[in-house]
Amino acid sequence: MGELCQDPGVVAAIGRIVNLHTGVVFREGVPTVGSFPPNPSDGSLITTGDVTPDGSAAWIVCTVFAQPQLCQVIDEVSNGPNTLLDQGAQIDPGSLVLRGFTVSWRNNGETKTATLA
């Protein structure tokens, strides 16, 4: 299972993949790619996330204070680095859906997909 959290007093997202049955943390770290947010004072928060049975994960992280809000869709395969799947001001932060190993989200009204492998 995945856990989406925020350090107290910090306006930044932390991604953590945890086995909620055992409490074992598989991975955790900054869930963004590149120079995101564009300005550190914009902050960022993970809004949605999902994890496959093998520990691959996908999430949407968005700026908190910047207008228009900028979001990234990120994936991290079980044994690899974060990958930027999409970025923009029109990503629906609540649109992330995982079916099997296929993740989908909406950007500017269009559904996009990627395979987490």
C-alpha positions as CSV (number, residue, x, y, z in Angstrom):
1,M,0.0,0.0,0.0
2,G,1.1,3.6,-0.5
3,E,1.1,6.3,2.1
4,L,0.9,10.0,1.1
5,C,2.2,12.3,3.8
6,Q,3.5,15.7,4.6
7,D,6.3,16.5,7.1
8,P,4.9,18.8,9.9
9,G,5.6,22.4,9.2
10,V,6.9,21.7,5.7
11,V,4.9,22.6,2.6
12,A,6.3,19.8,0.5
13,A,5.2,16.4,-0.5
14,I,6.9,13.2,0.6
15,G,6.2,9.9,-1.2
16,R,6.4,6.8,0.9
17,I,5.6,3.2,-0.1
18,V,4.7,1.2,3.0
19,N,3.4,-2.3,3.6
20,L,0.5,-1.4,5.9
21,H,0.3,-4.9,7.3
22,T,3.9,-5.0,8.5
23,G,4.8,-1.3,8.6
24,V,7.9,-1.9,6.5
25,V,8.8,1.2,4.4
26,F,10.0,0.1,0.9
27,R,10.9,3.6,-0.4
28,E,10.4,7.2,0.4
29,G,11.6,10.5,-1.0
30,V,10.7,13.7,-2.8
31,P,8.0,12.7,-5.3
32,T,8.8,15.3,-8.1
33,V,10.9,15.3,-11.2
34,G,13.1,18.2,-12.4
35,S,12.8,21.7,-11.0
36,F,9.4,21.3,-9.5
37,P,7.8,23.3,-8.0
38,P,9.1,26.1,-10.2
39,N,9.7,28.3,-7.2
40,P,10.4,26.8,-3.8
41,S,7.9,29.1,-2.1
42,D,5.1,27.6,-4.3
43,G,5.3,24.4,-2.2
44,S,3.9,21.1,-3.5
45,L,1.6,18.4,-2.1
46,I,0.7,14.9,-3.4
47,T,-3.0,14.8,-4.1
48,T,-3.6,11.2,-5.2
49,G,-1.5,8.1,-5.5
50,D,-1.7,4.3,-6.1
51,V,0.6,1.3,-5.8
52,T,0.7,-1.9,-7.8
53,P,1.1,-5.3,-6.1
54,D,4.9,-5.4,-7.0
55,G,5.5,-2.0,-5.4
56,S,5.5,0.3,-8.5
57,A,3.6,3.5,-7.8
58,A,2.1,6.5,-9.5
59,W,0.9,9.8,-8.0
60,I,-0.1,13.3,-8.9
61,V,1.7,16.2,-7.1
62,C,0.6,19.8,-7.5
63,T,1.9,23.2,-6.5
64,V,0.1,24.6,-3.5
65,F,0.4,28.4,-3.9
66,A,1.2,29.0,-7.5
67,Q,-1.6,30.1,-9.8
68,P,-2.4,28.6,-12.1
69,Q,-1.7,25.4,-10.2
70,L,0.9,23.2,-11.9
71,C,0.8,19.4,-11.5
72,Q,3.0,16.5,-12.4
73,V,2.0,12.9,-12.9
74,I,4.9,10.7,-11.7
75,D,5.6,7.0,-11.8
76,E,8.3,5.0,-10.0
77,V,8.7,1.3,-11.0
78,S,9.6,-1.0,-8.2
79,N,13.3,-1.0,-8.9
80,G,13.8,2.3,-10.7
81,P,13.8,6.1,-10.5
82,N,10.9,8.5,-10.7
83,T,9.7,9.2,-14.2
84,L,7.7,12.2,-15.4
85,L,4.6,11.0,-17.2
86,D,2.9,14.4,-17.7
87,Q,3.0,18.0,-16.4
88,G,0.8,21.0,-16.8
89,A,-1.9,23.3,-15.4
90,Q,-4.8,21.3,-16.8
91,I,-4.1,18.0,-15.0
92,D,-7.1,17.0,-12.8
93,P,-5.5,16.2,-9.4
94,G,-8.2,13.7,-8.5
95,S,-8.3,11.8,-11.7
96,L,-5.6,9.2,-11.1
97,V,-6.8,5.6,-11.5
98,L,-4.9,2.3,-11.4
99,R,-6.2,-0.8,-13.1
100,G,-3.7,-3.7,-12.9
101,F,-0.5,-2.1,-14.1
102,T,-2.1,0.6,-16.2
103,V,-2.5,4.1,-14.7
104,S,-4.7,6.8,-16.2
105,W,-5.3,10.5,-15.5
106,R,-7.0,13.4,-17.2
107,N,-5.2,16.4,-18.7
108,N,-7.3,19.2,-20.3
109,G,-10.3,16.8,-20.5
110,E,-8.3,14.1,-22.3
111,T,-7.6,10.7,-20.6
112,K,-4.0,9.7,-20.8
113,T,-2.5,6.3,-19.8
114,A,0.8,4.7,-19.0
115,T,1.9,1.2,-18.0
116,L,3.8,0.7,-14.8
117,A,6.3,-2.0,-15.5
